[in-house]
């Protein structure tokens, strides 16, 4: 489950490989400029194609199944408060590259780190509108949360083992009894009994885009599925300051139990990511530590 399990690495992905794939499968785009896009993501590699498209290829086996899912479901999510990628081409595996891949529309913007957002309260209201909109999209035929989306949206109790293992790994850095108490509180929140809804599964500053000081886009739907929307509330602690969390919560169509489960998701995902990446990925580690600081500060103020 999640990044606590190792993944099979794929081939080296460079401009030469992508150009070759385009030449044979999408010759109409083969002559367009192709530029690597820097990212701290670990599952995919992205290249800008021309001015208004991008090519996105899985770099690890666990992400390979995300391509077909995004190709199928992204066009069915409809109009949302933020721009989302539009599938323009469905690349196929061949003897040069082992997995399917995608060409998407390019969304102009930069990663939505706090320094790129002029008004966090505005961002909070936009995020709440986004999550409320997700819950109105027909989810009857959508893929239930499970292995395909790394179990985002499942009952929080199913993360108990990996979360406690991560806490134990990080006891040299954090107060283990305090983390355990927070996690136990989240587990005690009533489980969702309403029908499952669409979730993105991985909303954070690396998958949000900003332009001119405002949120403008949401990318990477590899962990999307149909489940408990509490997991999408993680963004309240991974991106928003405490004052803006109040704006976010007041604008959301969720109950107190969902909010508590959302805080549990933020805690769990940050712990698992930090335990896994703290010696290998500085950006993800810092984002995880930031989330943990916000969760701990939030809880302290409530106490």
TIMI-918847 format. One record per residue: residue in three letters; x, y, z of N, C-alpha, C, CB in turn. Coordinates in steps of 0.001 Angstrom, whole numbers, padded with zeros to 6 digits, always signed. Glycine has a CB too. Example, Ala and Ser with C-alpha at 12.3 -4.5 7.8 and 13.67 -1.06 7.14 Angstrom:
<sites>
Ala+013190-005690+007800+012300-004500+007800+013200-003300+007800+011308-004473+009046;Ser+012850-002250+007080+013670-001060+007140+012900+000030+007870+014084-000598+005725;
</sites>
This chain:
<sites>
Unk+000847-001193+000000+000000+000000+000000+000880+001240+000000-000957+000007+001224;Unk+000559+002208-000850+001261+003472-000897+002748+003275-001125+001029+004244+000376;Unk+003516+004285-000818+004945+004271-001091+005710+003465-000066+005479+005673-001136;Unk+005022+002862+000899+005717+001983+001828+006156+000704+001136+004829+001658+003023;Unk+005606+000435-000058+006011-000728-000814+006878-000300-001980+004793-001513-001303;Unk+007922-001054-002259+008822-000733-003346+008126-000919-004686+010078-001595-003272;Unk+008576-000158-005707+008027-000275-007044+009127-000667-008006+007360+001035-007484;Unk+008714-001300-009102+009655-001668-010141+009985-000446-010981+009091-002798-011016;Unk+011269-000156-011133+011673+000991-011915+011547+000684-013391+013097+001404-011573;Unk+011331+001737-014169+011195+001585-015607+012459+002007-016332+010017+002387-016109;Unk+012363+002170-017642+013515+002536-018453+013898+004002-018262+013229+002260-019920;Unk+015063+004351-018716+015455+005760-018719+014595+006490-019742+016981+005929-019041;Unk+013991+007590-019308+013090+008352-020180+013734+009692-020470+011678+008541-019528;Unk+014076+009925-021728+014709+011177-022114+014058+011704-023386+016229+010987-022315;Unk+014528+012858-023832+013948+013501-025012+014030+012590-026229+014657+014828-025303;Unk+015140+011879-026367+015318+011008-027520+014247+009922-027562+016706+010375-027496;Unk+013966+009289-026419+012948+008255-026378+011577+008826-026714+012922+007591-025008;Unk+011211+009941-026073+009892+010521-026287+009733+010979-027733+009661+011693-025328;Unk+010779+011553-028297+010725+011969-029700+010485+010764-030602+012028+012689-030106;Unk+011139+009658-030281+010958+008445-031074+009526+007930-030976+011936+007363-030619;Unk+008949+007952-029778+007573+007505-029594+006599+008400-030358+007215+007484-028104;Unk+006832+009698-030298+005970+010621-031034+006091+010401-032540+006319+012072-030684;Unk+007311+010205-033011+007529+010001-034447+006670+008865-034981+009005+009713-034729;Unk+006591+007785-034233+005900+006606-034739+004407+006596-034434+006526+005379-034170;Unk+003993+007206-033302+002590+007108-032904+001785+008382-033131+002511+006736-031468;Unk+002449+009521-033076+001760+010803-033299+002610+011681-034213+001478+011533-031944;Unk+002787+011282-035464+003681+012028-036365+003239+013470-036591+003768+011323-037698;Unk+001962+013760-036388+001485+015133-036574+002100+016096-035564-000029+015179-036466;Unk+002625+015546-034452+003221+016388-033406+004734+016208-033308+002583+016076-032061;Unk+005295+015382-034141+006693+014984-033969+007677+016134-034131+007034+013906-034949;Unk+007327+017138-034894+008268+018233-035143+008170+019354-034108+008034+018802-036521;Unk+007224+019261-033189+007057+020324-032195+008195+020294-031172+005695+020186-031482;Unk+008533+021440-030599+009560+021469-029553+009167+020573-028381+009791+022911-029062;Unk+010166+019926-027788+009946+018992-026687+010928+019337-025577+010116+017504-027152;Unk+010396+019701-024396+011231+020197-023312+010912+019470-022017+011045+021704-023134;Unk+011906+018902-021306+011630+018267-020014+011065+019268-019012+012903+017630-019452;Unk+010155+018802-018166+009547+019626-017127+010062+019146-015775+007982+019564-017192;Unk+010671+020042-015025+011200+019678-013705+010053+019416-012740+012124+020793-013152;Unk+010198+018393-011909+009163+018045-010941+009782+017217-009835+007998+017279-011614;Unk+009191+017316-008612+009646+016446-007522+008831+015161-007466+009557+017180-006179;Unk+007945+014969-008447+007142+013753-008498+008009+012527-008754+006073+013871-009575;Unk+007558+011391-008255+008344+010166-008366+007714+009127-009285+008541+009571-007007;Unk+006481+009348-009731+005774+008329-010503+005820+008545-012009+004356+008273-010065;Unk+005943+009800-012451+005841+010118-013866+006917+011106-014295+004467+010676-014179;Unk+007180+011116-015595+008069+012093-016214+007240+012890-017215+009304+011400-016909;Unk+007459+014190-017263+006643+015028-018137+007533+015897-019024+005688+015908-017305;Unk+007053+016100-020254+007726+016946-021232+006688+017897-021819+008418+016092-022354;Unk+007067+019152-021966+006184+020086-022659+006341+019870-024155+006499+021567-022270;Unk+005218+019804-024840+005202+019551-026273+004593+020758-026968+004412+018253-026611;Unk+005417+021471-027745+004946+022715-028331+004622+023709-027238+003723+022474-029216;Unk+003553+024475-027427+003165+025480-026434+001938+025098-025637+002920+026789-027105;Unk+001147+024162-026158-000139+023906-025503-000419+022433-025226-001238+024455-026343;Unk+000640+021598-025217+000469+020180-024909+001618+019707-024023+000398+019337-026209;Unk+001442+018527-023441+002520+017896-022694+002430+016384-022874+002456+018282-021191;Unk+003575+015719-022734+003652+014270-022791+003986+013790-021383+004719+013780-023845;Unk+003247+012793-020926+003441+012302-019563+003587+010785-019600+002259+012724-018640;Unk+004683+010286-019047+004999+008862-019107+005293+008330-017711+006195+008607-020041;Unk+004714+007180-017352+005057+006564-016070+006547+006205-016025+004194+005304-015829;Unk+007139+006412-014864+008535+006004-014693+008673+004758-013825+009335+007139-014084;Unk+007568+004336-013185+007574+003145-012339+006338+002313-012643+007625+003527-010834;Unk+006422+001037-012373+005339+000113-012723+004043+000458-012020+005734-001307-012386;Unk+004126+000943-010766+002899+001182-010015+002042+002269-010651+003230+001560-008587;Unk+002645+003132-011463+001894+004226-012101+001390+003858-013483+002758+005464-012197;Unk+001767+002699-013989+001430+002361-015369-000075+002289-015594+002065+001042-015748;Unk-000806+001758-014613-002251+001641-014764-002998+002953-014697-002778+000744-013730;Unk-002334+003995-014224-003006+005286-014108-003333+005880-015472-002146+006254-013318;Unk-002532+005540-016480-002702+006153-017798-004081+005847-018366-001616+005665-018763;Unk-004427+004579-018450-005712+004206-019039-006877+004756-018218-005822+002683-019153;Unk-006712+004801-016906-007776+005341-016049-007995+006827-016331-007432+005129-014558;Unk-006926+007585-016413-007063+009008-016702-007662+009233-018088-005705+009705-016595;Unk-007225+008455-019064-007762+008593-020415-009277+008372-020435-007072+007604-021363;Unk-009736+007419-019637-011163+007106-019606-011976+008125-018842-011376+005756-019004;Unk-011485+008529-017653-012342+009271-016738-012170+010781-016746-012114+008787-015386;Unk-010999+011290-017103-010848+012744-017093-011901+013459-017949-009462+013113-017580;Unk-012200+012964-019157-013226+013668-019948-014617+013610-019337-013280+013093-021332;Unk-014839+012716-018384-016169+012535-017809-016376+013318-016517-016414+011076-017552;Unk-015327+013982-016045-015468+014727-014792-016174+016056-014985-014113+014964-014174;Unk-016248+016529-016230-016996+017741-016518-016279+019002-016084-018326+017678-015860;Unk-017017+020096-016069-016460+021399-015704-016237+021474-014200-017391+022541-016165;Unk-015040+021868-013816-014680+022019-012409-014152+023430-012175-013623+020958-011986;Unk-014093+023890-010932-013614+025249-010665-012158+025503-011058-013778+025547-009219;Unk-011354+024456-011235-009981+024588-011712-009823+023801-013003-008968+024099-010644;Unk-008921+024267-013861-008637+023552-015102-007999+022206-014775-007711+024390-016028;Unk-008361+021187-015552-007745+019870-015411-007248+019422-016781-008753+018832-014810;Unk-006311+018472-016842-005758+018062-018133-006820+017429-019032-004608+017083-017923;Unk-006698+017713-020310-007562+017090-021317-006743+016069-022097-008181+018161-022278;Unk-007121+014800-022081-006383+013812-022872-006504+014100-024371-006893+012395-022564;Unk-005369+014184-025038-005340+014465-026476-004776+013303-027281-004523+015711-026745;Unk-004028+012427-026626-003443+011290-027304-003163+010183-026310-002165+011692-028034;Unk-003409+008942-026721-003211+007774-025859-002085+006948-026456-004529+006923-025719;Unk-000868+007152-025954+000273+006412-026454+000268+004980-025966+001552+007089-026048;Unk+000798+004086-026783+000783+002659-026467+002184+002119-026215+000128+001881-027594;Unk+002257+001111-025371+003525+000432-025100+004050-000213-026377+003355-000631-023988;Unk+005379-000281-026503+005991-001007-027620+007354-001514-027175+006120-000098-028891;Unk+008193-001919-028110+009478-002502-027731+010456-001478-027178+010092-003190-028914;Unk+010147-000195-027289+011028+000855-026751+010646+001290-025340+011010+002060-027664;Unk+009367+001146-025038+008857+001639-023754+007728+000707-023309+008354+003136-023868;Unk+007730+000221-022048+006869-000907-021678+005437-000584-021288+007481-001609-020577;Unk+005086+000700-021159+003761+001039-020643+003061+002049-021554+003870+001599-019216;Unk+001751+002128-021439+001004+003161-022142+001362+004531-021561-000524+002901-022043;Unk+001125+005569-022328+001496+006932-021933+000494+007904-022548+002960+007279-022383;Unk+000614+009174-022210-000423+010137-022600+000147+011436-023151-001306+010444-021419;Unk-000651+012042-024014-000469+013436-024404-001675+014195-023859-000328+013601-025979;Unk-001416+015262-023124-002470+016058-022504-002365+017516-022942-002396+015953-020972;Unk-003440+018235-022699-003374+019692-022827-002435+020240-021763-004787+020334-022700;Unk-001756+021328-022083-000870+022000-021147-001655+023054-020386+000334+022633-021878;Unk-001519+023075-019073-002146+024107-018246-001047+025059-017786-002913+023480-017017;Unk-001143+026292-018188-000114+027269-017843-000185+027586-016357-000274+028558-018680;Unk+000957+027550-015691+001006+027858-014269+002260+027297-013641-000222+027315-013560;Unk+002428+027566-012366+003571+027077-011602+003040+026316-010398+004513+028249-011162;Unk+003852+025423-009792+003379+024723-008591+002866+025708-007542+004506+023863-007995;Unk+001735+025389-006968+001037+026321-006081+001594+026265-004664-000460+026016-006064;Unk+002858+026609-004538+003456+026747-003216+002937+028039-002579+005021+026750-003302;Unk+002997+028156-001263+002425+029341-000619+002942+030665-001151+002686+029282+000832;Unk+004207+030715-001581+004737+031978-002089+004153+032368-003440+006234+031894-002197;Unk+003446+031449-004104+002825+031742-005394+001350+032119-005265+002964+030550-006313;Unk+000832+032127-004050-000582+032409-003817-000713+033727-003073-001258+031262-003024;Unk-001418+034676-003670-001520+036008-003083-002487+036056-001910-001950+037000-004133;Unk-003546+035273-001956-004594+035326-000930-004976+033894-000567-005850+036136-001430;Unk-004521+033439+000579-004785+032070+000986-006262+031832+001291-003950+031725+002193;Unk-006974+032827+001757-008402+032658+001985-009127+032412+000665-008985+033890+002696;Unk-008710+033123-000374-009280+032900-001705-008965+031491-002188-008745+033940-002709;Unk-007730+031053-001957-007347+029695-002343-008183+028667-001581-005841+029462-002084;Unk-008429+028927-000303-009224+028000+000505-010642+027886-000035-009253+028452+001969;Unk-011234+029011-000399-012592+028995-000945-012635+028272-002286-013123+030423-001102;Unk-011606+028466-003101-011539+027785-004397-011410+026280-004215-010363+028317-005225;Unk-010566+025861-003288-010395+024430-003028-011684+023808-002500-009256+024202-002028;Unk-012383+024522-001640-013661+024002-001136-014663+023853-002277-014234+024931-000041;Unk-014709+024839-003164-015618+024750-004310-015250+023561-005198-015587+026058-005130;Unk-013954+023318-005348-013494+022186-006147-013972+020865-005552-011967+022195-006254;Unk-013766+020682-004250-014145+019427-003613-015663+019256-003571-013572+019361-002203;Unk-016373+020346-003365-017833+020256-003420-018293+019844-004811-018473+021598-003025;Unk-017615+020361-005852-017984+020015-007219-017709+018550-007515-017234+020893-008206;Unk-016598+018030-007009-016292+016612-007190-017464+015756-006708-014995+016232-006432;Unk-018060+016157-005596-019109+015333-004992-020408+015373-005779-019366+015782-003575;Unk-020517+016274-006749-021728+016334-007569-021587+015541-008863-022067+017776-007891;Unk-020386+015083-009201-020172+014310-010424-020692+012890-010201-018656+014296-010829;Unk-021412+012373-011170-021972+011021-011050-020851+010016-010832-022795+010648-012312;Unk-020900+009324-009699-019841+008382-009336-020289+006935-009437-019357+008662-007935;Unk-021469+006700-009963-022048+005352-009924-021170+004323-010616-023419+005357-010565;Unk-020540+004700-011736-019740+003731-012496-018248+003907-012274-020044+003851-013971;Unk-017870+004836-011400-016454+005117-011190-015731+003984-010486-016295+006380-010398;Unk-014396+003950-010603-013617+002858-009993-013531+002999-008476-012205+002820-010586;Unk-014024+002008-007728-013937+002093-006261-012490+002160-005799-014637+000891-005609;Unk-012242+002888-004736-010894+003013-004193-010318+001632-003894-010898+003884-002919;Unk-009035+001467-004228-008367+000189-004023-006939+000259-004502-009108-000932-004738;Unk-006402-000845-004952-004997-000891-005349-004680+000083-006472-004626-002289-005772;Unk-005645+000316-007385-005375+001176-008542-005067+002615-008139-006561+001157-009489;Unk-005560+003062-006988-005257+004434-006543-004574+004450-005180-006540+005266-006484;Unk-003819+003377-004929-003055+003252-003684-003957+003409-002463-001930+004293-003642;Unk-005193+002955-002600-006155+002867-001494-006559+004224-000935-005580+002030-000387;Unk-006380+005286-001716-006903+006583-001283-008433+006520-001287-006386+007741-002212;Unk-009040+006967-000209-010492+006962-000119-011083+005749+000559-011059+007072-001460;Unk-010237+004812+001018-010752+003648+001758-010951+004049+003222-009770+002417+001642;Unk-011612+003200+004024-011704+003510+005456-010319+003722+006058-012437+002382+006204;Unk-010218+004719+006903-008927+005121+007451-008251+003980+008219-009102+006328+008362;Unk-009032+003107+008809-008463+002013+009602-007565+001100+008772-009576+001195+010231;Unk-007774+001059+007453-006944+000211+006603-005513+000745+006471-007576+000086+005226;Unk-005284+001975+006934-003939+002554+006932-003254+002413+008289-004003+004024+006539;Unk-003879+001723+009204-003349+001672+010570-001945+001082+010613-004276+000859+011462;Unk-001735-000041+009935-000435-000703+010001+000691+000149+009458-000481-001995+009253;Unk+000521+000703+008243+001604+001498+007642+001839+002785+008415+001284+001826+006178;Unk+000769+003327+009010+000913+004576+009769+001696+004340+011052-000468+005175+010096;Unk+001375+003309+011777+002096+003035+013033+003546+002644+012746+001389+001908+013835;Unk+003772+001946+011657+005138+001607+011274+005936+002879+010981+005141+000672+010044;Unk+005325+003839+010274+006005+005098+009979+006276+005892+011247+005178+005933+009008;Unk+005314+005923+012172+005527+006631+013440+006716+006047+014191+004264+006565+014316;Unk+006817+004744+014199+007935+004091+014875+009260+004474+014215+007755+002562+014864;Unk+009275+004537+012892+010489+004932+012160+010914+006345+012503+010266+004817+010657;Unk+009928+007214+012757+010203+008638+012963+010254+009042+014433+009160+009458+012262;Unk+010309+008081+015345+010282+008429+016767+011526+009171+017216+010118+007188+017596;Unk+012596+009146+016407+013771+009939+016724+013561+011414+016421+014965+009422+015961;Unk+012498+011718+015668+012254+013097+015228+010973+013683+015820+012183+013151+013713;Unk+010030+012822+016186+008729+013288+016668+008346+012579+017966+007645+013060+015599;Unk+007442+013226+018690+006922+012684+019944+005951+011547+019612+006217+013802+020798;Unk+006387+010317+019790+005586+009162+019404+004246+009109+020134+006360+007892+019667;Unk+004183+009334+021461+002868+009316+022126+001913+010372+021571+003041+009531+023624;Unk+002442+011563+021221+001570+012616+020681+001012+012209+019319+002339+013951+020563;Unk+001862+011666+018462+001390+011219+017151+000379+010084+017293+002573+010767+016280;Unk+000656+009171+018215-000246+008040+018419-001613+008509+018886+000345+007060+019430;Unk-001630+009500+019767-002902+010032+020261-003698+010675+019128-002657+011055+021384;Unk-003010+011421+018268-003682+012046+017124-004270+010988+016194-002703+012946+016349;Unk-003497+009965+015948-003950+008915+015047-005124+008148+015649-002802+007958+014727;Unk-005053+007851+016922-006153+007143+017578-007442+007965+017538-005783+006814+019031;Unk-007321+009281+017680-008499+010152+017600-009125+010086+016216-008125+011604+017941;Unk-008286+010123+015184-008791+010050+013818-009471+008708+013558-007654+010269+012816;Unk-008885+007625+014057-009472+006295+013868-010817+006166+014573-008517+005220+014379;Unk-010988+006929+015640-012232+006847+016409-013382+007606+015757-012008+007377+017803;Unk-013085+008430+014758-014141+009174+014077-015068+008199+013347-013536+010204+013081;Unk-016366+008456+013354-017295+007554+012651-016926+007401+011181-018733+008071+012770;Unk-017064+006186+010671-016753+005939+009264-017871+006490+008389-016549+004426+009000;Unk-017567+006713+007121-018555+007230+006189-019585+006142+005872-017872+007735+004894;Unk-020853+006514+005918-021922+005589+005549-022652+006044+004286-022914+005448+006698;Unk-022444+007294+003871-023073+007793+002650-022401+007164+001434-022991+009341+002579;Unk-023010+007336+000280-022468+006780-000960-021100+007373-001252-023422+007039-002137;Unk-020190+006585-001826-018867+007117-002181-018968+008165-003284-017936+005982-002624;Unk-017992+009061-003323-017967+010148-004307-016602+010167-004988-018270+011528-003633;Unk-016512+010948-006056-015231+011094-006736-014228+011806-005832-015405+011864-008058;Unk-012996+011324-005857-011898+011975-005151-010723+012119-006116-011485+011168-003875;Unk-009909+013122-005883-008658+013259-006638-007610+012332-006048-008154+014729-006628;Unk-007477+012351-004727-006594+011431-004027-005218+011960-003683-006436+010237-004826;Unk-004816+013076-004290-003435+013537-004060-003330+015043-004268-002450+012804-005002;Unk-004202+015792-003618-004195+017251-003776-003172+017867-002843-005595+017845-003503;Unk-002132+018443-003415-001119+019165-002658-000471+020180-003593-000053+018188-002050;Unk+000478+020950-003083+001045+022054-003866+001731+021584-005138+002030+022826-003027;Unk+002237+020336-005155+002886+019846-006356+001924+019509-007470+003692+018655-006033;Unk+000660+019236-007125-000352+018907-008128-001348+020027-008366-001089+017672-007717;Unk-001201+021124-007652-001994+022327-007890-001140+023343-008643-002520+022927-006551;Unk-001761+024091-009537-001055+025114-010293-001616+026487-009946-001162+024848-011810;Unk-000722+027473-009967-001113+028851-009699-000642+029754-010822-000547+029328-008355;Unk-001415+030797-011075-001045+031807-012066-001548+033154-011581-001626+031467-013478;Unk-000703+034165-011651-001079+035511-011208-001615+035514-009778-002124+036100-012149;Unk-001012+034686-008945-001344+034700-007531-002560+033893-007132-001543+036070-007109;Unk-003191+033211-008106-004405+032451-007791-004282+031015-008279-005643+033120-008419;Unk-004992+030110-007629-005044+028745-008120-005699+028715-009489-005801+027839-007139;Unk-005132+027909-010391-005691+027864-011739-005857+026449-012280-004822+028650-012669;Unk-005195+025454-011698-005270+024120-012274-004991+023025-011266-004312+024004-013411;Unk-005446+021829-011601-005199+020625-010811-004784+019520-011771-006466+020209-009976;Unk-003644+018893-011511-003109+017876-012411-002915+016552-011664-001773+018349-013029;Unk-002444+015548-012394-002106+014226-011864-003281+013549-011174-000955+014339-010898;Unk-004111+012918-011990-005272+012207-011485-005009+010706-011370-006467+012460-012384;Unk-003759+010321-011205-003424+008918-011103-004046+008222-009908-001960+008767-011047;Unk-004302+008965-008831-004881+008365-007627-006371+008652-007496-004156+008869-006397;Unk-006975+009085-008585-008411+009351-008528-009187+008046-008404-008870+010128-009775;Unk-010397+008168-007898-011252+007011-007727-012534+007447-007036-010536+005901-006923;Unk-013292+006489-006562-014566+006756-005900-014483+006184-004488-015775+006136-006699;Unk-014619+007060-003491-014475+006617-002112-014861+007698-001127-013064+006174-001853;Unk-014220+007684+000037-014467+008648+001112-013760+009957+000780-013981+008092+002488;Unk-014484+011081+000667-013845+012346+000310-012921+012903+001386-014891+013356+000001;Unk-012862+012260+002547-011995+012764+003623-010546+012861+003171-012092+011861+004856;Unk-010105+011947+002303-008692+011974+001927-008328+013242+001169-008352+010760+001085;Unk-009284+013842+000450-008968+015077-000280-008861+016286+000634-010019+015338-001333;Unk-009272+016132+001896-009135+017244+002841-007703+017414+003312-010044+017032+004037;Unk-006811+016507+002940-005404+016634+003337-004823+017983+002985-004582+015553+002689;Unk-005313+018591+001895-004771+019867+001440-004954+020958+002494-005438+020287+000131;Unk-005912+020791+003394-006117+021784+004451-004892+021937+005326-007308+021407+005306;Unk-004126+020856+005486-002934+020894+006337-001637+020913+005526-002932+019699+007274;Unk-001682+020434+004300-000459+020428+003496-000194+021770+002832-000538+019350+002442;Unk-001235+022586+002636-001061+023865+001930-001557+025065+002720-001778+023819+000609;Unk-002718+024965+003339-003359+026145+003924-002839+026449+005331-004867+025948+003968;Unk-002667+027735+005647-002356+028103+007036-003604+027943+007899-001819+029566+007120;Unk-003403+027993+009200-004495+027710+010132-005689+028641+009928-003999+027823+011561;Unk-005432+029926+009711-006542+030871+009547-007371+030552+008311-006013+032301+009459;Unk-006720+030112+007235-007450+029795+006006-008135+028438+006073-006511+029828+004822;Unk-007668+027566+006958-008371+026300+007134-009803+026534+007607-007622+025407+008131;Unk-009996+027585+008410-011346+027898+008871-012237+028290+007694-011311+029029+009917;Unk-011697+029049+006759-012449+029422+005553-012778+028164+004743-011637+030438+004683;Unk-011783+027314+004588-011949+026072+003839-013044+025209+004461-010625+025294+003787;Unk-012955+025010+005754-013922+024128+006415-015333+024689+006349-013526+023903+007868;Unk-015473+026001+006547-016814+026589+006549-017458+026546+005166-016754+028028+007044;Unk-016641+026419+004114-017169+026391+002745-017390+024978+002231-016232+027121+001815;Unk-016977+023976+002995-017071+022587+002565-018395+021963+002957-015934+021782+003146;Unk-018864+021065+002117-020069+020315+002431-019673+018977+003066-020934+020093+001154;Unk-019072+019057+004266-018673+017843+004988-019029+018003+006466-017141+017560+004814;Unk-019169+016859+007148-019497+016901+008570-018233+016810+009422-020463+015763+008930;Unk-018416+016871+010733-017280+016879+011654-016476+015589+011576-017762+017099+013078;Unk-017151+014471+011384-016439+013196+011306-015543+013144+010068-017437+012027+011287;Unk-016033+013674+008953-015225+013697+007731-014001+014585+007923-016063+014191+006532;Unk-014188+015709+008587-013058+016601+008858-012007+015899+009717-013541+017887+009555;Unk-012449+015178+010736-011500+014472+011597-010780+013368+010826-012220+013880+012817;Unk-011497+012652+009982-010841+011642+009149-009863+012306+008173-011894+010811+008375;Unk-010227+013480+007675-009320+014199+006787-008012+014553+007460-009978+015448+006278;Unk-008096+014979+008726-006873+015262+009474-006065+013982+009679-007206+015910+010834;Unk-006763+012874+009877-006067+011595+009975-005357+011229+008689-007036+010503+010345;Unk-006005+011474+007551-005349+011231+006269-004098+012100+006112-006324+011498+005115;Unk-004209+013372+006466-003047+014263+006372-001904+013751+007236-003425+015694+006792;Unk-002226+013340+008440-001222+012805+009359-000587+011542+008784-001850+012507+010733;Unk-001414+010607+008361-000913+009323+007886-000043+009460+006641-002068+008397+007598;Unk-000536+010173+005641+000213+010287+004377+001527+011019+004598-000627+011020+003308;Unk+001510+012058+005438+002759+012785+005719+003762+011886+006442+002473+014045+006567;Unk+003294+011117+007405+004196+010225+008135+004805+009169+007221+003454+009550+009283;Unk+003968+008531+006411+004459+007468+005528+005443+008036+004505+003279+006770+004807;Unk+005110+009199+003948+006003+009808+002961+007337+010204+003587+005340+011033+002329;Unk+007291+010813+004764+008533+011237+005408+009391+010036+005793+008228+012084+006646;Unk+008781+009008+006328+009543+007817+006702+010229+007201+005486+008626+006785+007369;Unk+009589+007279+004351+010125+006669+003136+011159+007564+002444+008991+006354+002173;Unk+010916+008871+002427+011708+009773+001587+012698+010664+002333+010793+010633+000815;Unk+012763+010600+003652+013527+011644+004343+015017+011616+004025+013338+011511+005825;Unk+015543+010508+003527+016950+010455+003141+017156+010505+001635+017580+009211+003689;Unk+016058+010655+000873+016221+010578-000581+015522+011673-001364+015729+009277-001056;Unk+014532+012358-000784+013807+013392-001526+013511+014559-000592+012487+012825-002138;Unk+014318+015605-000702+014220+016738+000224+012899+017485+000078+015378+017698+000001;Unk+012381+017619-001156+011152+018377-001365+009953+017674-000727+010905+018584-002863;Unk+009810+016385-000980+008692+015647-000392+008834+015586+001124+008611+014224-000978;Unk+010054+015448+001605+010274+015408+003054+009858+016711+003707+011739+015115+003367;Unk+010218+017835+003095+009857+019120+003683+008348+019339+003628+010585+020261+002963;Unk+007719+018944+002531+006263+019068+002447+005597+018214+003521+005761+018656+001046;Unk+006138+017049+003785+005583+016174+004816+005769+016782+006201+006238+014788+004754;Unk+006950+017332+006459+007196+017965+007766+006276+019173+007957+008682+018398+007892;Unk+006073+019928+006882+005160+021073+006973+003760+020604+007360+005116+021846+005631;Unk+003287+019550+006716+001965+019022+007037+001892+018586+008496+001621+017848+006118;Unk+002900+017906+008958+002906+017461+010358+002919+018643+011317+004116+016561+010627;Unk+003667+019686+010979+003662+020887+011835+002261+021477+011913+004656+021950+011300;Unk+001572+021529+010773+000238+022113+010747-000761+021259+011525-000232+022287+009308;Unk-000675+019953+011375-001570+019066+012126-001341+019215+013620-001364+017600+011703;Unk-000073+019237+014037+000240+019356+015451-000190+020721+015998+001739+019139+015680;Unk+000039+021791+015220-000347+023127+015667-001854+023253+015762+000207+024188+014725;Unk-002552+022691+014783-004007+022715+014766-004576+022041+016000-004536+022042+013510;Unk-004049+020876+016300-004536+020115+017442-004227+020819+018747-003933+018727+017448;Unk-003032+021425+018835-002669+022140+020047-003599+023308+020314-001247+022628+019957;Unk-003983+024026+019252-004864+025174+019435-006274+024758+019860-004931+025984+018153;Unk-006706+023577+019381-008017+023075+019760-008017+022595+021213-008442+021939+018824;Unk-006832+022129+021657-006745+021654+023040-006700+022799+024024-005524+020779+023224;
</sites>
